[in-house]
Amino acid sequence: MRKRHLAIGAVLAAGALLLAGCSGTSGSSSDSTDGKGKTLTLWHFESEDSAMGKAWNEAIKEFESETGAKVKFEAKAFEQIRSTASQVLNSDQAPDILEYNKGNATAGLLASQGLLSNLDDAVKKYGWDKKLAPSLQTTARYDDKGIMGSGSWYGVPNYGEYVEVYYNKDMFAKYGIEVPKTQDEFVAALQKFKDNGVTPLAESAAEYPLGQLWYQLALTKADRSFVDDYQLYKGKVNWQGSELSYATKTVDDWVQKGYISKDASGLKAEDAGTSFISGKYPIFFSGSWWYGRFQTEIKDYQWGTFLFPGTKLSPGSAGNMWVIPEKAKNKGLAEKFIDITMTPKIQALIGNNGGVPVAAKTSDITDEKSKELIANFNTLTGEDGIAYYPDWPTPTFYDQLNAGLQELINGTKDPSAVNKELGSEYQDGVDQIVNQ
């Protein structure tokens, strides 16, 4: 599974030729979309069998048919693009368009270095802002420091992702447990499983799952202003306040009560996910990126999903984005390709293959489980409920959060001490970004 974090800022900055702030160009190239005799160089890292891989392959066919251009597709590994982007995009080897990670330390960093094209005019031309919910636009726009949420458009996401509760329907039925509608009912379900000798939550503290549960617990006490302060630095974050204190204390409480195994301290996301697949645990709180895999690999029981009860906010975001390098040779054609990926046909391909489209027609989604996945996402975006991820604020916070939660599970630090340490690390990282 790709990690949902942005721990790359220092590495990229060290190898990059820093340019004078975000690009000052008009926001769209004047290149024609007549592609006869032209070749569009395109990079992405999606596997051929994934929802996005299937969709992009079809988009390439549509693009070649509509424009007369040829596409030179170069498959790249996620890590390969991540680690070399600044250097490659500042050279004559830059592609015309590529899929890239979103957030301050990735797309925001490249935008602040002048390496990405300003897409403001293209957004107006094609109406992409009308197709994307406001919370999904946040990661597409960056100011002159590369901080997301305001400024110009430097990328366009065309799928989404979010975190939800996966549950084993057979185990719920065995113990007479209904899908909880409130957080109290959710906790009661955890206790009933434990009373019957079943550890309810598949977890991992060595990687992202427990950090996302921790953040979700904070979000049950939070509002949009808390998210804006935490993610966008709009105000001071109180690490001993009600939201974050509740989250850390509750994780500690759930470990002590046996809802979370102490073994989770050393487990990775793959361990937690495969233990849910095997039927060992009845509940797994994690991202929509597991959905397609569960559809394929869970054979021995019925399963379903629901949003975490008791809150309208959940971890999630727009997916990775199409970006156009400032040194791209065919910017107009690149913009046309992006628009094709936003069409109902391509969006439906994403939705019917286990992905989360951002602009699909409901009637075009025919797979029943995919309908459930997309309906939950639409509920979140309709309520402005996308709250991004807990590690996003700084390039180093992913590892710091995991380490803090591991200390909590191991009992080497109590909740107050964990929050004190995390708060200090968080603020140090934010200060480095804001004061650059």
N, C-alpha and C positions, 0 to 999 in steps of 0.2 A: 504494500500500500504506500502511495506517496504520502510523505509526512506533510501535515498541514501547518507548516511553520516557515519562517522567513530568515533563518539564521545564516545570512550570507553577507550582510552589509559591509563588514570590515574587509572581507576577502575581495569582493568586487571593487571596492573603493581603492584598495591598494594597487590593483592592476590596471586601473582605468586612467585614461587621459581626461582629466576633468575639464569640461567645457563651461562656458559662461551661462550657467543657469538653464532653465527649460527653454526649449526651442522657441524662437520668436517668429517663426514663419506663420503664414496666414491660417493654417489649420487644414488645408487640403491641397493636394497637388493639382496642377492643371492638366495632368496627363490624360489623354483620351482613353476611353474604355474600349476602343477599337483595337483588338489584339492581334490582328493579322500580322504574321511575321515576328511576333514577340513571344518571349518565354517568361513566365512568372515563376520565380524560385520561391518555394514554400517549404518551411520546416514545421514539423510538429512531432510530439512524442507519444501520441496515443497508440495503443496496440491495435492491430488491424481488426481484431474481433470485439473491441470495446464499442460502446454506443457512439462515442465521438469518432473513433476510427472509421466506423461504417459510414457515419454521416459525412465526414470530411472527404472520404473517397467518392461518395455520390456528388458532393458539392464540386469536386474537381471536374467530374464529367459534365455537370451542368454549366460550369464556368467555361470550359473549353468549347462547348456547344454554342453558348450565348455570345462569346467574345471573339472566337476564332484564334485565341492565343493557346499556346501549349503550357502545361504546368510541369516544371521540374521539381518533383517532390523528393526531399531528402529527409529520411527518417532519422531523428536524433533522440538520444536518451535524455530524460528529464534532467539528470545530473549534468550531462554534457552541455546542455543549453545553459543551465543555471551557473555553471562554473566558468564559462568562457564568454558570456554574453557581452560584457563591456568591451573586451578586446576585439571580438569579431565584429560587432556592430560599429566599431570605430575604424573599420578597415574597408577595403574594396571587396571583401569577401561577404559582406552583409547580404542576406537574402532580401527579397521584396516584402515578405510577410512571414511571421512566425508566431507560434503559440507560446505565450510566456506567462510566468507566475505573477499574481497580483499582490499588491501591498507596498508599504513604504520602503522596505529593504530590497525590493526586486524591481517591479515596473517603476515605482516612484524614484528609485535611485537612478535608473537609466534615463528617465524623463528629466531629472534635475541635472544630468550630465549632458543634455542636449542630444542624446542618441536615438530618441524616438520622435516620430513625426506627430505634430499637433493635429488632431482629427476633428477639431471643432466644426469646420466647414462641412466635412463629410457627414458628421452626425446630423447637421441640419439638412443636408441634401437628401439623405436616405431616411431620415426620421427614426434613427435608432433609439433616440431618447424617448420616443413615444412607445417603444416596445419593451423597455426595461423599467421595472419598478424602481422607485427612488433609492431604496436600500441597495439595489444591485448596481446602481450607477456610482456609488461611493468609491469602489475600487478601480473605476475606470478614469477617475479625475484626480489630478495632482497639482499642488501649488509649486512655487519656484524652489521650495526645499524638498520636494518629492513626497510631501505628506498628503495622504489620500483624503478625498472628501470634498475638495474644492479646487478651483482653477480649471484648467483645460482638460479635454479628453485626450488620453494617450493610448487607449486600448478599448476594445469592445468585447465583453463577455457574451457568449450565446448559450451557455448552460449554467445551471446552478448546482449547489450542494448544501447540505444541512445535516444536522445531527438529530437523531430521533431514537425512540425506544424500539428495539426489535424484541419480540417475545415469542416463546414457544407455546403455541395454542394448546397443544396436547397436555403440557405440564400445568398450564393454568386450569384447564378443565379437570384434570386429575385431582387437584386440590380445591376445586370449587371457587376459583378466584376469577372475578370479573375484571375486564379492562378498567383500570382506575381513571376516574374523572377529576380527582383532586389529588393534591400532594399527600394529604392524610391517607387517602385510600391507597396511594402508591406505597407509602411506608407500611401500611397494614398488610399489603400483599407481600412485601419483603419479609415481614415478621412471620407471616403464615408459612411461607416457604421454609424459613429457618426453624420454625416449630416442628416442621416435618422432616428435619434433617437435611434440607437442601440449601446450599449457599446460593442466594438468588442472583447475584451480579457477576457476570464474566467481566474481569477487569485487567488492566495493565497500567502500572505506574512507571515502567521503564520507558514507555512511549505515550502517545497522545490520549488514549481513551480516558484515563482517570482525570487528566487535566481538563478535558471537555466536560466531564460530569461535574467537577469542581466548579467550573465556570457556569454551567447550567444551574447549579444550586444557588450561586450568587445572583443569577438572573431572576430567580423566583422572588427576590427581594428588591429588584432593580427596576428602573424605568429607562427611557431613551436617553435622558440626560446623563445617567451613570455610564451608559455605553459610549456616549460621545466623549465624556471625560476620560474614560479608560482607554478607548481606542484612538481618539482624534485629538487628545490633549487639550480639550476645551476647558477643563477645570482640574483642580487638584483631586487626586484619588485618595480617599481615606482608607488605609489598609487595616485599620482597627474599627472601621465602620460596620454598619449592619449587614451590608451585602457580602463583603469578603470574609468577615468574621464568621458569619453564618455558614458560608460555604466550607471553610476549613474545619470548623467545629463539627459540622454534619458529616463530612468525610471521616473524621476521627471517630465519631459516634458510630457510624455504620461499620467501621472496621471492628470496633470493640464489641458490637452486637453480632458480628459474624455475617453481616450482609455482604461484606467484601472480604475475601480471603487475604490474610497477611502475605501469602505467597505472591500476590499481585505486585509486590514491590519489585520483583525481579523479572516480571513477565512483560513481553512486548505485545504490540497490537495484534500481530499474527497469532500469538498464543491465545489471546482472549477471543479473537474471531473464530479460530478453529475449534475452541472449546465450546462455543455456542453452536457451531455447525454440528458437532458430535452429539449434542443434546445433554451435555453435562450441566449447563446452567440455563435457567429459564429466561434470563433477561440480559441483553447486551445493549448498552447505550453508546451508539457510535454513528458514523456518517453514512450518507446515502451512497457513497462509493462502494460500500459492501453489498448493496442491494442486488446487483446483477450476479455477483458471486454466490450469494445465498440462494438465488433462484436456481442456479445450476447445481450447487453442491448439496443442498439440504434435501435428502431423499426420504428420511425415515419419520418425519413428523410435519405437521402443519405449523406455519409461522405467520406472523403478521407484524404490523408496526403501529405505533401511535406517537403523537407528540408528547413531550414531557408535560404532565398535567400541572395546572396551577400557575401557569405563566404564559404570556403571549410572546416572550422573547426566547430565542434558541440560538445556539452557535450555528453559523452558516455564512455563506457569502455567494456572490457570483463565482462562477468557475474561472479557470485560467482564461486569458484573453488573447485575441488576435491583436498584434501590434505591428506597426509598419516602421522599420528603421528609417532614420533621417537620411541615410545614404542609399535607400532603396532606389532602384532604377525605374520601376514601374508602379508608382504610387497610385495612380488612377485605377489600374487593373487590380491592385491589392485591395483597394476600397470596394471594388465591385465584387471581389471574392468574399469579403466579409459580409456584404449584403446578401449574397446567395445563401450563406450559412444561417441567415436570419429568416429565410423564407419558410412558409408553412410546411413544405415538403421535407426540407432538411431538419427542421425542428421536430417534426413527427417521427423521423427516423431515430433521433436521439431518444425521444420519449417512449418509443415502442421497443427499445433495446436496452432498457435499464438505466437510462440517463434522465436528467431533469432539464427539460427545455425551458427557455425563458419566454418564448413567443409562439408556442404551439397552439393550434386550435384544439379545444377540448374534444371535439368530435373526431379528430384525427388520431386520437390515442385509443387503441383497441385492446391492448393487453390489460387484463384486470389488475394485476399487481402493479403495473406501471401507473395505472390510474390512481391507485392508493398513494403511491410514492409522490406523484405530481400534485395530487389534491392536498397533501400535507404541506408541500412546499408553497402552493398557492395560498393556503391559509396563512402561513407565516408572512409572505410578502404582502398579502392583503391587509394584514394588521401591523405592517412595518415592524415585523418581528425578527428580521435577520440581524444578529448581534455580532457577527464576525467570530474570530477565534481567540482564545485566551492568551496565546503566545504572540499575537501579531504586533503589539505595541513596540517591541524592540527586537533587534536581530538576535539577541542572546537569551531571550526570555523563555523560549521553548525548553532548553536544557535546564534553566534555572527553576522553572516551575516543576518539571519532572523530579528534579533533585529534592526540592522542598517537600513534595508529596511523598516521595520515598522515605524521607526522614520522619514524616508524620506516621506512615504505616509502620515503620520499624520502631517507633517510640523513642527515637533519639531527640526529638523536639516536640514540644506541645504546640497546639494550634496558634497560640499567641506569638510564640517564638518563630514559627514558620512564617506567619504573616509579616512579622517585623522584618525578617530577612528578605522575603519576596518583595516587600514594599521598597526596601532600600535598593535592591537590584533593579526593580522596575524603574524607579525614579532616576537612577544613574543612566540607564539606557535612554529614557525619554529626554533627559537633559542633553545628552550627546547629539540627539537628532535635532531638537529644537534650537540649540545654540550653535549649530554648525555654521 
